[in-house]
Amino acid sequence: MRKLFGTDGVRGVANLDPMTSEMAMQLGRAAAHLFMRRSGRHQIVIGKDTRISGYMLESALTSGICSMGVDVLLVGPLPTPAIAFLTRSLRADAGVMISASHNPYQDNGIKFFSNDGFKLPDEMESRIESLIVSNEIAHLRPTADAIGKAYRIDDAEGRYIEFVKRSLPKELDFQGIKVVVDCANGAAYKVAPTVLRELGAKVEVIGNKPDGMNINAGCGAVHPELLQKVVREQGAHIGLALDGDADRAIFVCEQGRVVDGDHVMAMLALDLHRQGQLAKQTVVGTVMSNFGLELAMTKAGIALARTAVGDRYLLERMSAEGYNFGGEQSGHFIFLDHNTTGDGLISALQVLSLMKRTEKPLSTLAQAMTAVPQILLNVNVTQKPHLDKVPELQRAISESEQRLNGSGRVLVRYSGTEPLLRVMVEGECEEQIREVADHLVHVVRTHLG
């Protein structure tokens, strides 16, 4: 049974188990041991977002890694996708990102990238856990000049900025486009405005004054209301909201409305298809992707492959089967031709590129699909037994599916990062799916709340 790693690394309240300095040091030691797979000196990149606890965890990870004779390359606050890129660019053995993404500031997390810039598969995370639990590397203590060193990489921001810009054709710029960007007081507070300005856009910035405690607080991808307001007030062409570690992006059209991630996937997939750049004529979504996306893709001759929720599962499917574009409703979009993980800035540049090339506003482009009514409700749970072991819930799901009679679908799953169970119901009749969803929530609260 895996105890430390969830769907996106290790995560929890900072300074409480498992997100303690002691555990960070152990994770650093175990990861350093696991990634020493070539001769000579070894290096691991460490980046972080803007949380106050990042200092504590960065120091502990650095100590653990250096204690195994591995050098550390410190890059400071940068987006998660920047760490994936820099791990490859710097020829490091691995990368580590300290972030809890969209969670509030009191939480933090640690996720690892292998030397190819991909997140670790389950078996490698399990191996890190077993190294910690078994204590089998406790005796490995290099001394003298074999102890690792820590170096700060001063040009990390510039490297990533240029990398992101290279995802566009050199002749393309965004002059004439006014963008409001909300950096969530997070990891992209410097690089996001710089990229957009260097590409010629007129940029208004909010959420770019991190103080260690205001990350995601009333701003960013999880709270786009302020962005919507500023887009309307400024008469901007588009609004871009990043989350705390900038691996996902939420968009607001010129009318001040949030454009759902499925609509963004639809318009980008259709554009790639028209250009002959959509690998195997397939886009990869998740079980949460709206049925309307599937209908729009089918009409265009594009297949929709579905995975479990989480960008790691998108990546696994895309890598295994040779697909190059996938995404989630939440704003994770993966362009494997450009980066090995979700990248909010690259996603933003692809959307802006489409607007520029077609000379169409985002509100028009978003009409690439029509969403089927969908209700998603989150229920707090105090336990997470396997859902097959809750007969009352299984019975309720079966009855709900019978009631929808093939005109919709039901999905019930646990959050991988929070004590929540998510209930999703889709169907043609909004009143009906609301009744079905409310009934399922009542069952969940009765037996798992």
Backbone hydrogen bonds, N-H to C=O, Kabsch-Sander energy under -0.5 kcal/mol:
donor,donor_aa,acceptor,acceptor_aa,energy
6,G,9,G,-3.2
7,T,416,G,-0.7
8,D,9,G,-0.5
9,G,6,G,-0.7
10,V,110,I,-2.6
11,R,4,L,-0.5
12,G,108,N,-2.2
14,A,106,Q,-2.7
15,N,19,M,-3.0
16,L,13,V,-2.0
19,M,16,L,-2.1
20,T,18,P,-1.3
24,A,20,T,-2.4
25,M,21,S,-2.4
26,Q,22,E,-1.9
27,L,23,M,-2.9
28,G,24,A,-2.4
29,R,25,M,-2.4
30,A,26,Q,-2.7
31,A,27,L,-2.7
32,A,28,G,-2.3
33,H,29,R,-2.1
34,L,30,A,-2.3
35,F,31,A,-2.2
36,M,32,A,-0.6
36,M,33,H,-0.8
37,R,35,F,-1.9
44,I,71,D,-2.0
45,V,94,A,-2.3
46,I,73,L,-2.6
47,G,96,V,-2.7
48,K,76,G,-1.5
49,D,98,I,-1.9
52,I,212,G,-2.1
54,G,51,R,-1.7
55,Y,52,I,-0.9
57,L,53,S,-2.2
58,E,54,G,-2.6
59,S,55,Y,-2.2
60,A,56,M,-1.9
61,L,57,L,-2.7
62,T,58,E,-2.5
63,S,59,S,-2.3
64,G,60,A,-2.4
65,I,61,L,-2.7
66,C,62,T,-2.7
67,S,63,S,-2.0
68,M,65,I,-1.3
69,G,66,C,-2.0
70,V,65,I,-1.5
71,D,42,H,-2.9
72,V,149,K,-2.9
73,L,44,I,-2.5
74,L,72,V,-0.6
74,L,151,Y,-3.6
75,V,46,I,-2.2
76,G,46,I,-0.6
78,L,48,K,-1.7
78,L,76,G,-0.5
80,T,245,D,-2.3
82,A,79,P,-0.6
83,I,79,P,-1.3
83,I,80,T,-0.7
84,A,80,T,-1.7
85,F,81,P,-2.2
86,L,82,A,-3.2
87,T,83,I,-2.2
88,R,84,A,-1.2
89,S,85,F,-3.0
90,L,86,L,-3.0
91,R,88,R,-1.4
92,A,87,T,-1.9
93,D,43,Q,-2.9
94,A,43,Q,-0.9
95,G,113,F,-2.5
96,V,45,V,-2.5
97,M,111,K,-2.8
98,I,47,G,-2.0
99,S,97,M,-0.8
99,S,109,G,-1.3
103,N,100,A,-2.6
107,D,104,P,-1.8
108,N,12,G,-2.7
110,I,10,V,-2.5
111,K,97,M,-2.3
113,F,95,G,-3.0
114,S,118,F,-2.7
115,N,93,D,-0.6
117,G,114,S,-2.4
120,L,112,F,-1.1
124,M,121,P,-0.7
125,E,121,P,-1.8
126,S,122,D,-2.6
127,R,123,E,-1.6
128,I,124,M,-2.0
129,E,125,E,-2.2
130,S,126,S,-2.5
131,L,127,R,-2.1
132,I,128,I,-1.7
133,V,129,E,-2.9
134,S,130,S,-2.7
135,N,131,L,-0.9
137,I,131,L,-0.6
138,A,135,N,-1.5
140,L,137,I,-1.6
141,R,139,H,-1.0
146,A,143,T,-2.2
147,I,144,A,-1.4
148,G,66,C,-2.7
151,Y,72,V,-3.1
153,I,74,L,-2.9
153,I,151,Y,-0.5
154,D,152,R,-0.9
156,A,153,I,-1.1
159,R,155,D,-2.3
160,Y,156,A,-2.2
161,I,157,E,-2.6
162,E,158,G,-2.2
163,F,159,R,-1.9
164,V,160,Y,-2.6
165,K,161,I,-2.1
166,R,162,E,-1.5
167,S,164,V,-1.7
168,L,165,K,-1.7
172,L,169,P,-1.7
174,F,199,L,-3.6
177,I,174,F,-1.9
178,K,176,G,-0.5
179,V,177,I,-0.6
179,V,202,K,-3.1
180,V,238,I,-2.1
181,V,179,V,-0.5
181,V,204,E,-2.7
182,D,240,L,-3.3
183,C,181,V,-0.7
183,C,206,I,-2.3
185,N,207,G,-3.1
186,G,183,C,-2.1
187,A,244,G,-3.0
189,Y,186,G,-1.7
192,A,188,A,-2.0
194,T,190,K,-1.3
195,V,191,V,-2.6
196,L,192,A,-2.0
197,R,193,P,-2.4
198,E,194,T,-2.7
199,L,195,V,-1.2
200,G,197,R,-1.9
201,A,196,L,-2.0
202,K,177,I,-2.5
203,V,201,A,-0.6
204,E,179,V,-2.8
206,I,181,V,-2.5
216,N,184,A,-2.2
217,A,214,N,-1.7
218,G,216,N,-1.1
221,A,242,L,-1.6
223,H,220,G,-1.3
226,L,223,H,-0.6
228,Q,224,P,-2.5
229,K,225,E,-2.0
230,V,226,L,-2.4
231,V,227,L,-2.7
232,R,228,Q,-1.9
233,E,229,K,-2.4
234,Q,230,V,-2.8
235,G,231,V,-1.0
236,A,231,V,-1.8
237,H,178,K,-2.0
238,I,178,K,-1.3
239,G,252,V,-2.6
240,L,180,V,-3.0
241,A,250,I,-3.0
242,L,182,D,-2.6
242,L,240,L,-0.5
243,D,248,R,-1.0
246,A,243,D,-1.3
249,A,331,G,-2.2
250,I,241,A,-2.7
251,F,259,V,-0.7
252,V,239,G,-2.4
253,C,257,R,-2.8
256,G,253,C,-2.4
259,V,251,F,-3.0
260,D,258,V,-0.7
261,G,329,Q,-1.1
263,H,260,D,-0.7
264,V,260,D,-1.8
265,M,261,G,-2.4
266,A,262,D,-2.4
267,M,263,H,-2.4
268,L,264,V,-2.3
269,A,265,M,-2.8
270,L,266,A,-2.3
271,D,267,M,-1.7
272,L,268,L,-2.6
273,H,269,A,-2.4
274,R,270,L,-2.4
275,Q,271,D,-1.9
276,G,273,H,-1.2
277,Q,272,L,-3.1
278,L,272,L,-0.7
279,A,277,Q,-0.9
281,Q,278,L,-1.9
282,T,279,A,-1.7
283,V,303,A,-2.6
284,V,325,F,-1.9
285,G,283,V,-0.6
285,G,305,A,-3.1
287,V,307,T,-2.0
289,S,286,T,-1.7
293,L,290,N,-1.4
294,E,290,N,-1.0
295,L,291,F,-2.0
296,A,292,G,-2.2
297,M,293,L,-2.5
298,T,294,E,-2.6
299,K,295,L,-2.1
300,A,296,A,-1.2
301,G,298,T,-1.4
302,I,297,M,-3.2
303,A,281,Q,-2.6
305,A,283,V,-2.4
305,A,303,A,-0.6
307,T,285,G,-1.2
313,Y,310,G,-1.0
314,L,310,G,-1.5
315,L,311,D,-2.6
316,E,312,R,-2.1
317,R,313,Y,-2.0
318,M,314,L,-2.8
319,S,315,L,-3.1
320,A,316,E,-2.3
321,E,317,R,-2.0
322,G,318,M,-1.1
323,Y,318,M,-1.6
326,G,334,I,-1.6
327,G,284,V,-2.3
328,E,332,H,-2.3
331,G,328,E,-1.6
333,F,331,G,-0.7
334,I,326,G,-3.2
335,F,333,F,-0.6
336,L,324,N,-1.6
336,L,334,I,-0.7
337,D,324,N,-0.6
338,H,335,F,-2.5
339,N,335,F,-2.5
343,D,333,F,-1.2
344,G,246,A,-1.9
345,L,246,A,-0.5
347,S,343,D,-2.4
348,A,344,G,-2.0
349,L,345,L,-2.3
350,Q,346,I,-1.9
351,V,347,S,-1.9
352,L,348,A,-2.6
353,S,349,L,-2.3
354,L,350,Q,-1.9
355,M,351,V,-2.2
356,K,352,L,-2.5
357,R,353,S,-2.9
358,T,354,L,-2.2
359,E,355,M,-1.5
360,K,355,M,-0.8
364,T,361,P,-0.6
365,L,361,P,-2.1
366,A,362,L,-2.3
367,Q,364,T,-1.6
368,A,365,L,-1.3
369,M,366,A,-0.9
371,A,369,M,-0.5
375,I,425,V,-2.7
377,L,423,V,-2.8
379,V,421,L,-2.5
381,V,419,P,-2.1
382,T,448,L,-2.3
383,Q,448,L,-0.7
389,K,386,H,-2.4
390,V,387,L,-1.7
393,L,390,V,-0.6
394,Q,390,V,-2.1
395,R,391,P,-2.6
396,A,392,E,-1.9
397,I,393,L,-2.6
398,S,394,Q,-2.3
399,E,395,R,-2.4
400,S,396,A,-2.1
401,E,397,I,-2.4
402,Q,398,S,-2.0
403,R,399,E,-1.9
404,L,400,S,-2.0
405,N,401,E,-1.4
406,G,401,E,-0.6
407,S,404,L,-1.9
409,R,426,E,-1.3
411,L,424,M,-2.8
413,R,422,R,-2.2
415,S,420,L,-2.6
420,L,418,E,-2.3
421,L,379,V,-2.5
422,R,413,R,-3.8
423,V,377,L,-3.1
424,M,411,L,-3.0
424,M,422,R,-0.6
425,V,375,I,-2.3
426,E,409,R,-2.7
427,G,373,P,-1.9
428,E,407,S,-0.6
430,E,428,E,-0.6
433,I,429,C,-2.2
434,R,430,E,-2.0
435,E,431,E,-1.9
436,V,432,Q,-2.2
437,A,433,I,-2.7
438,D,434,R,-2.6
439,H,435,E,-1.9
440,L,436,V,-2.1
441,V,437,A,-2.4
442,H,438,D,-2.0
443,V,439,H,-2.0
444,V,440,L,-2.4
445,R,441,V,-2.8
446,T,442,H,-1.9
447,H,443,V,-1.9
448,L,444,V,-3.2
449,G,444,V,-0.9
449,G,445,R,-0.6
